[in-house]
Amino acid sequence: MAAILDLIGSAILGGMLLLIVLNANDMAMESQSIQNGDVLVQEILVSTVRLIEGEFRNMGFGVPEGTTVVLQADSSSVSFLCDLGRDTTELLSTQNELDRYLYRKVNGETPSKVGVVTRFKLQYETRSMEILPIPVPADRRSEIHLVEVTVEVQNPYAISKRQAEINPGDRTAKFSSALWQQTRLASQNTRR
């Protein structure tokens, strides 16, 4: 009888130990996937932001003095003049429904895709740090001195949540996210 109790006890302890190991393995794999997603998101954000910073620094480059540099400005797009002297489908399916392409348009040509973002917001300030209304009225566009840019990217390859973790209205996956904000981005060419 004691031998049977020992066998039952060892089976229970072995089963518990096996469940602990399997759960720990599952948690480690999920943690690794989240960490990989975070790194991917940060790399995407850095490359997109470098492009945006370069574009805003070109604002007004090669444009004759006295010419209004900013042609149109609102919270998610801006049109401005610069002379670069060089030539330069929407997402059909993505796991992240918030993904949107960021476009660059040069000299009235067809816009080209330069990155994928989940949020892109612009805000404009004058030399006296007054925040301009959105969209910026045509008669105030020449007052734009600083541009505040906010960019968010999320991992396009998310981890699905367990059914028990999903509340009504929640997203069904865990998306790694990275946010970048540049509050003092200005082109030297607009300061004339």
C-alpha positions as CSV (number, residue, x, y, z in Angstrom):
1,M,0.0,0.0,0.0
2,A,2.8,2.4,0.8
3,A,4.4,1.7,-2.6
4,I,1.1,2.7,-4.3
5,L,0.9,5.9,-2.3
6,D,4.5,6.7,-3.2
7,L,3.8,6.1,-6.9
8,I,0.7,8.3,-6.8
9,G,2.6,11.0,-4.9
10,S,5.5,10.9,-7.3
11,A,3.1,11.0,-10.3
12,I,1.3,14.1,-8.9
13,L,4.6,15.9,-8.1
14,G,6.0,14.9,-11.5
15,G,2.9,16.2,-13.3
16,M,3.1,19.5,-11.4
17,L,6.7,19.9,-12.2
18,L,6.0,19.2,-15.9
19,L,3.2,21.8,-15.9
20,I,5.5,24.4,-14.3
21,V,8.3,23.7,-16.9
22,L,5.8,23.9,-19.8
23,N,4.3,27.2,-18.4
24,A,7.8,28.6,-17.9
25,N,8.8,27.7,-21.5
26,D,5.6,29.3,-22.8
27,M,6.3,32.5,-20.8
28,A,9.9,32.6,-22.0
29,M,8.9,32.2,-25.7
30,E,6.3,35.0,-25.4
31,S,8.8,37.3,-23.6
32,Q,11.3,36.6,-26.4
33,S,8.8,37.4,-29.1
34,I,7.8,40.6,-27.4
35,Q,11.4,41.6,-27.0
36,N,12.1,40.9,-30.7
37,G,9.0,42.9,-31.6
38,D,10.3,45.8,-29.5
39,V,13.6,45.8,-31.3
40,L,12.0,45.6,-34.7
41,V,9.7,48.5,-33.9
42,Q,12.6,50.7,-32.8
43,E,14.6,49.9,-35.9
44,I,11.6,50.8,-38.1
45,L,11.0,54.0,-36.1
46,V,14.6,55.1,-36.4
47,S,14.8,54.7,-40.2
48,T,11.5,56.5,-40.7
49,V,12.4,59.4,-38.4
50,R,15.8,59.8,-40.1
51,L,14.0,60.3,-43.3
52,I,11.5,62.8,-41.8
53,E,14.2,64.8,-40.1
54,G,16.2,65.1,-43.4
55,E,13.1,66.2,-45.3
56,F,12.2,68.9,-42.8
57,R,15.8,70.1,-42.8
58,N,15.5,70.5,-46.6
59,M,12.5,72.7,-46.3
60,G,13.1,75.9,-48.3
61,F,16.5,74.8,-49.6
62,G,17.3,76.5,-52.9
63,V,14.1,78.5,-52.9
64,P,14.5,82.2,-53.7
65,E,14.2,84.6,-50.8
66,G,10.8,86.2,-50.4
67,T,9.0,83.0,-51.7
68,T,6.6,81.4,-49.3
69,V,8.1,78.1,-48.5
70,V,5.2,76.3,-46.8
71,L,2.3,75.7,-49.3
72,Q,0.0,73.8,-47.1
73,A,0.1,72.6,-43.4
74,D,-2.2,70.5,-41.3
75,S,-1.9,68.0,-38.5
76,S,-0.9,65.0,-40.7
77,S,0.6,66.5,-43.9
78,V,2.7,69.4,-45.0
79,S,3.6,70.7,-48.5
80,F,6.7,72.8,-48.9
81,L,9.1,74.0,-51.5
82,C,12.7,72.9,-51.8
83,D,15.1,72.4,-54.7
84,L,16.7,69.1,-54.3
85,G,18.2,69.0,-57.8
86,R,17.7,65.3,-58.2
87,D,15.1,62.8,-59.4
88,T,13.6,60.8,-57.1
89,T,-1.3,50.3,-52.9
90,E,-2.1,51.0,-49.8
91,L,-1.4,48.1,-47.4
92,L,-3.3,45.2,-48.9
93,S,-3.1,43.1,-45.8
94,T,-1.5,43.6,-42.4
95,Q,-2.0,42.2,-39.0
96,N,-2.1,45.7,-37.6
97,E,-5.2,47.5,-38.7
98,L,-3.6,50.9,-37.7
99,D,-0.7,50.6,-40.1
100,R,-0.6,53.4,-42.7
101,Y,2.0,54.3,-45.4
102,L,3.9,57.5,-45.0
103,Y,4.3,59.1,-48.5
104,R,6.8,61.5,-50.0
105,K,5.8,63.6,-53.1
106,V,8.4,65.6,-55.1
107,N,7.5,68.1,-57.8
108,G,3.9,66.8,-58.4
109,E,5.1,63.3,-59.2
110,T,3.4,60.2,-57.9
111,P,3.9,59.9,-54.2
112,S,6.4,57.3,-53.1
113,K,6.1,55.2,-49.9
114,V,8.8,55.9,-47.4
115,G,7.7,54.0,-44.3
116,V,4.8,52.5,-42.4
117,V,3.5,54.3,-39.3
118,T,0.5,53.9,-37.0
119,R,0.5,57.6,-36.0
120,F,1.9,60.7,-37.7
121,K,1.1,64.2,-36.4
122,L,2.4,67.6,-37.2
123,Q,2.2,70.8,-35.2
124,Y,3.6,74.2,-36.2
125,E,5.0,77.1,-34.2
126,T,6.1,80.7,-34.9
127,R,9.3,82.3,-33.9
128,S,7.5,83.5,-30.7
129,M,6.5,79.9,-29.9
130,E,2.8,80.5,-30.8
131,I,1.2,77.3,-31.9
132,L,-0.5,77.8,-35.2
133,P,-4.1,76.6,-35.8
134,I,-4.6,73.4,-37.9
135,P,-4.9,73.6,-40.9
136,V,-2.5,76.6,-41.0
137,P,-4.2,79.5,-42.9
138,A,-2.6,80.5,-46.1
139,D,-1.7,84.0,-44.8
140,R,0.1,82.5,-41.7
141,R,2.2,79.8,-43.5
142,S,5.1,82.1,-43.8
143,E,5.2,82.4,-40.0
144,I,6.1,78.7,-39.6
145,H,9.4,78.5,-37.8
146,L,9.3,75.2,-35.9
147,V,7.6,71.9,-36.7
148,E,6.8,69.4,-34.0
149,V,6.6,65.9,-35.4
150,T,5.1,62.9,-33.6
151,V,5.6,59.4,-35.1
152,E,4.5,56.1,-33.7
153,V,5.2,52.7,-35.3
154,Q,4.0,49.3,-34.1
155,N,5.2,45.8,-34.8
156,P,3.6,44.5,-37.9
157,Y,4.0,40.9,-36.5
158,A,2.1,40.9,-33.2
159,I,1.5,38.1,-30.7
160,S,-2.1,37.0,-30.4
161,K,-3.6,37.4,-26.9
162,R,-5.1,34.5,-25.1
163,Q,-8.9,34.6,-25.3
164,A,-9.1,35.2,-21.5
165,E,-7.0,38.4,-21.9
166,I,-9.3,40.0,-24.4
167,N,-11.9,42.4,-23.0
168,P,-14.7,43.8,-25.2
169,G,-13.3,46.5,-27.5
170,D,-9.7,45.4,-27.0
171,R,-7.4,44.5,-29.8
172,T,-6.8,40.8,-30.2
173,A,-3.0,41.0,-30.3
174,K,-0.1,42.5,-28.4
175,F,1.6,45.1,-30.6
176,S,5.0,46.4,-29.6
177,S,5.1,50.1,-30.0
178,A,7.7,52.9,-30.2
179,L,7.0,56.7,-30.1
180,W,9.2,59.5,-31.3
181,Q,8.6,63.2,-30.9
182,Q,10.9,66.0,-32.2
183,T,9.8,69.2,-30.7
184,R,12.3,71.6,-32.3
185,L,12.7,70.6,-35.9
186,A,13.4,73.6,-38.1
187,S,14.9,74.3,-41.4
188,Q,17.5,77.0,-41.5
189,N,16.1,78.0,-44.9
190,T,12.8,79.2,-43.5
191,R,14.5,81.7,-41.2
192,R,15.1,84.2,-43.9
